[in-house]
Amino acid sequence: VQSLPAENPPKPSERLKALELLIGHTWDAIVEKADWREGGGDSVHIESTFEWIPYIDAIYVRTLALRGNGEPTHILDTYIYHHTGTGRLRCLALSNWAGRSGVYEGDLTVLEGGALQLDLQGYEGERDVWQVVRFDFEQDGSLHHRVWSVDGTDRKLMLDVHHEKLVPKKD
């Protein structure tokens, strides 16, 4: 195995530049209100980790819900990649939350000002669902994350949360 020189570590391609601020970090949030939350109940602590996969130049996101006992529950795997056929950034997300599993796919668009928007078609069992997911980078360093359920021209806000970037603990 040949290692790369330390002065030239590999980097994501230009196609993934809009995601650079997310890569290599864990983002932390408390979800107070969300329609997708299991049975309503208490707030849910979630953590999402964004990692770059160098050999395929893709982003992998793993989202965990941390219960009151601190035990993590895996709820979402997301892959963002450049689709060579369309030339667009695409997303594939696989979820398992509250007894509902789903598969979602769609395009990622970089909006004016750097916000990221995913227009996703999903399948939860036999049911088709449409969602719009938006990430806005805030001045204070947080990440504003919203998810809307789409039915025709109607949108219903399902999630509205601010994620803080976790700072690794120093030994």
C-alpha positions as CSV (number, residue, x, y, z in Angstrom):
1,V,0.0,0.0,0.0
2,Q,1.4,3.3,-1.0
3,S,0.6,6.3,1.1
4,L,0.2,9.8,-0.1
5,P,2.7,12.5,0.9
6,A,1.4,14.4,4.0
7,E,1.8,17.8,2.2
8,N,-0.7,16.7,-0.5
9,P,-3.6,14.8,1.2
10,P,-6.5,13.9,-1.0
11,K,-9.4,16.3,-1.2
12,P,-12.9,16.1,-2.4
13,S,-13.4,17.1,-6.0
14,E,-14.7,20.5,-7.1
15,R,-18.2,18.8,-7.6
16,L,-18.4,18.4,-3.8
17,K,-17.0,21.8,-2.8
18,A,-20.4,23.0,-1.5
19,L,-20.3,20.2,1.1
20,E,-16.8,20.9,2.3
21,L,-18.0,22.7,5.5
22,L,-19.8,19.5,6.6
23,I,-17.1,16.9,5.9
24,G,-15.2,15.5,8.8
25,H,-17.5,16.8,11.4
26,T,-20.3,15.6,13.6
27,W,-23.4,17.8,13.9
28,D,-25.5,17.7,17.0
29,A,-29.1,18.8,17.6
30,I,-32.0,18.4,19.9
31,V,-35.3,17.8,18.0
32,E,-38.2,19.3,20.0
33,K,-40.9,19.0,17.4
34,A,-41.0,16.8,14.4
35,D,-43.8,14.8,12.8
36,W,-41.5,12.0,12.0
37,R,-40.5,11.5,15.7
38,E,-41.6,8.3,17.2
39,G,-45.0,8.8,18.9
40,G,-44.4,12.4,19.7
41,G,-42.9,11.8,23.2
42,D,-39.8,13.5,24.6
43,S,-37.3,15.5,22.6
44,V,-34.7,13.5,20.6
45,H,-31.0,14.1,20.5
46,I,-29.6,13.4,17.1
47,E,-26.0,13.4,15.7
48,S,-25.0,13.3,12.0
49,T,-21.5,12.6,10.9
50,F,-20.3,13.6,7.4
51,E,-17.4,11.7,5.9
52,W,-15.8,11.8,2.5
53,I,-15.2,8.5,0.7
54,P,-12.1,9.3,-1.3
55,Y,-12.0,6.4,-3.8
56,I,-15.5,7.1,-5.1
57,D,-15.5,10.9,-4.3
58,A,-18.8,10.7,-2.4
59,I,-20.1,11.9,1.0
60,Y,-21.5,9.4,3.5
61,V,-23.7,10.7,6.3
62,R,-24.7,8.6,9.3
63,T,-27.4,9.9,11.6
64,L,-28.0,8.5,15.1
65,A,-30.7,9.3,17.6
66,L,-29.4,9.2,21.2
67,R,-32.1,8.0,23.7
68,G,-32.4,9.1,27.3
69,N,-30.1,6.2,28.3
70,G,-27.4,7.4,25.9
71,E,-27.8,4.4,23.6
72,P,-27.6,5.3,20.0
73,T,-30.3,4.2,17.5
74,H,-29.2,4.2,13.9
75,I,-31.9,6.1,11.9
76,L,-30.4,7.2,8.5
77,D,-27.6,6.5,6.1
78,T,-27.2,9.0,3.3
79,Y,-24.9,9.0,0.3
80,I,-24.2,12.1,-1.9
81,Y,-22.4,11.5,-5.1
82,H,-21.8,12.9,-8.6
83,H,-24.0,11.0,-11.1
84,T,-21.9,10.7,-14.3
85,G,-24.9,10.2,-16.5
86,T,-26.7,13.4,-15.5
87,G,-23.8,15.5,-14.3
88,R,-25.7,16.3,-11.1
89,L,-25.1,15.7,-7.4
90,R,-27.5,12.9,-6.3
91,C,-28.6,11.6,-3.0
92,L,-29.6,8.2,-1.8
93,A,-30.9,7.9,1.7
94,L,-31.9,4.8,3.7
95,S,-33.9,5.2,6.9
96,N,-35.2,3.1,9.7
97,W,-37.0,5.2,12.2
98,A,-40.1,4.6,14.4
99,G,-40.7,1.3,12.8
100,R,-40.8,2.9,9.3
101,S,-38.1,2.1,6.8
102,G,-37.7,4.2,3.7
103,V,-35.6,4.7,0.6
104,Y,-35.3,8.2,-0.8
105,E,-33.4,9.5,-3.8
106,G,-33.1,12.8,-5.6
107,D,-30.9,15.7,-6.7
108,L,-28.9,18.1,-4.5
109,T,-28.9,21.7,-5.6
110,V,-26.7,24.5,-4.3
111,L,-28.9,27.6,-3.9
112,E,-27.8,31.2,-4.0
113,G,-25.9,32.0,-0.8
114,G,-24.6,28.4,-0.5
115,A,-27.7,26.7,1.0
116,L,-28.1,23.1,0.0
117,Q,-31.5,21.7,-1.1
118,L,-32.4,18.1,-1.7
119,D,-35.6,17.3,-3.7
120,L,-36.3,13.7,-2.8
121,Q,-38.8,11.0,-3.9
122,G,-39.1,8.3,-1.3
123,Y,-40.7,5.0,-0.7
124,E,-42.0,4.0,2.7
125,G,-43.2,0.5,2.3
126,E,-45.7,0.7,-0.6
127,R,-46.3,4.5,-0.1
128,D,-44.7,7.2,-2.3
129,V,-43.5,10.3,-0.5
130,W,-42.0,13.5,-1.6
131,Q,-39.7,15.6,0.6
132,V,-37.7,18.8,0.3
133,V,-34.7,19.0,2.7
134,R,-32.8,22.2,3.1
135,F,-29.5,23.0,4.9
136,D,-28.6,26.7,5.5
137,F,-25.2,27.6,6.9
138,E,-25.8,30.2,9.6
139,Q,-23.4,33.1,10.6
140,D,-22.9,31.6,14.0
141,G,-21.5,28.4,12.6
142,S,-24.7,26.3,13.1
143,L,-26.5,24.4,10.4
144,H,-30.2,25.2,10.0
145,H,-31.9,22.0,8.8
146,R,-35.5,21.8,7.6
147,V,-37.6,19.0,6.0
148,W,-40.9,19.5,4.3
149,S,-43.4,16.8,3.2
150,V,-44.7,17.7,-0.3
151,D,-48.1,16.8,-1.6
152,G,-48.8,18.5,-4.9
153,T,-48.2,22.2,-4.3
154,D,-48.7,21.9,-0.5
155,R,-45.7,21.7,1.8
156,K,-45.9,20.7,5.5
157,L,-42.9,21.4,7.7
158,M,-41.8,18.2,9.4
159,L,-38.5,19.2,10.9
160,D,-36.9,22.5,11.8
161,V,-33.8,22.3,13.8
162,H,-30.3,23.9,14.3
163,H,-27.3,21.7,14.4
164,E,-24.2,22.7,16.3
165,K,-20.8,21.4,15.1
166,L,-19.3,19.2,17.8
167,V,-15.7,20.1,18.7
168,P,-13.6,17.0,19.3
169,K,-12.4,16.5,22.9
170,K,-8.7,17.0,23.5
171,D,-6.9,14.5,25.7
